[in-house]
Amino acid sequence: MRKNLSLLLSLALACFVFAGCGGNAAKGEKERQSFHVVTSFYPMYIATLNITKGIEGVEVVNMTKPQTGCLHDYQLTTEDMKKLEKADAFVINGGGMENFLDKVVKQQKKLSVVDASQDIELLQDKDGPNPHVWVSVTDAIKQVKNISEQLAVLDPKHAEAYRKNTEEYVEKLEKLKKDMHAELDDLPHRDIVTFHEAFPYFAQEFHLHIVSVVEREPGTEPSPKELEDTVAQVQALPVKVLFTEPQYSKGAAETIARETGAKIYSLDPVVTGAADGSALDAYIMAMQKNAAVLKEALQ
């Protein structure tokens, strides 16, 4: 009797251990089958979310906090590197936006980098290539296609799902582009003053003329001479308007406005926003608002 009881207990214990090991093995197998995508900052996060929407087994996380903004002087953190260690793909804007990329590639030699700006012609400014291509809807569409095509190569299992999502999102972006041209193409005034080098691609697409860029690098205060020159340029405009960005201080704009009587408006380069499901439509909604702001300001 005791032998039988011992045997039953041993069998039960063996089954428990086996089931536990089987469960862990299944969990480990599931993790191995998942495809982990890390994006460098918010515009890339929005695009990649739309490409991967609803695809089981594909996870997208943004490396930086959704309020980080542009990555001009961004310093990598330990948390960033931990995210990249788990990544199967790292989606970047490219064009020189991610100055830290060499460090990442050096430390994560097996990391696959997806360059969203591949084969996009970059505008040049005094500091070299301007990387803010996503602010043009046309170039944003190119970036979405670039990301999708490169993800499909890295993750062929989900290639067809990426393609379908991309077609759906590009259709929305094409409609956005058409609607914005209908709103902006006949504006009587086209001269604008901005406070960051984020809008040359946007201006090129919608035939606007950037008269002056007050703070070429966000957070840098213009010199007294630069302020004086901008005041003179604004005073010469038939419609005196200044366009700040919601991510940065309005200090310099308010100074210029006091001197010229100019009105201050805000244009959003879509570099910050929510990290939840609303991010799917964040680019489209921000661009629609930008069109409405420009139409009001430049009539």
C-alpha positions, 0 to 999 in steps of 0.5 A: 500500500505504501509502495503504491502511494509512493509511486502515485506521489512520484508520478504526480510530482513528475507530471507537475514538473513536466507540465511546468517545464512544458509551460516555460518551454512554450512561453520561451518558444512564443517569445522566440517567435515574436518579432520585436521592433524598436523605433527611434522617436515619435514619427517613426513610432506612428508610421510603424504602428500603422504598418504593424497594426493588428499583426499577432506576434509583432511588438512595437515599442518606442525607444525614447519617451513620446515627449522627447522631440527631435533627436538632434543632441539626444544621449542614449540611456541604459534603458534605451540600450536594454530595449535595443538588445531585445530588438529584431529591428530598429526603425530610424528616421535616418538622414542624420537625425540619429547622431547616436547611431554609430554607437548603437551599431558598434555595441549591437552588431547583430541589430538590423537597422531600418532606414526610413529615409532610404533613397529620399532626396535630402534638402541641404541647409548650412549645417548639412542635410536636413533630416525632417523629411516626415513633415512633408506628407509625400516624404512621409508616404515614402518613409512608410513604404520604406519601413514596410519593405524593409520589415518584410525582408527581416520578417517574411512571415508577416510580409503580406500583413505588412503590405496590406496595412501599408496600403491602407495607411498610404491611402489615408495619407494620400487623401490627407495630402490631397485635402491639404493641397485643396486647403493651401494651394490658393492661399493669397500669402505664402511667406512664413517665419518659423522657429526651427529647421523642421519645416523646409520639406513641408514648405516645399510641398505646399509652396510656402516661402520660409522668410526666416528661421529664428532658432535653427536648433530648438532651445537655442536663443537667437542673438540680438542681431538675429532678433533685429534682422527677424524683426525687420523681415517680419515688418516687411511682410504683408501679413505679419505672422510667426509660427512656433512649435508646441514643443518649445518656448515662445519666448523669442516669438513673443519678443518679435511679436511685441516689436512688430505686432505680428500674431503668433500661431503654432505648427506641429512637426509631430515629434511628440504625442500619446503612446497609446492607440491614439498614436495611430492617427496622430500624424494625420490629425496634426497635419490637418490642424497645421493646414487649418492654422495656415489657412487662418493665418495666411488668408 
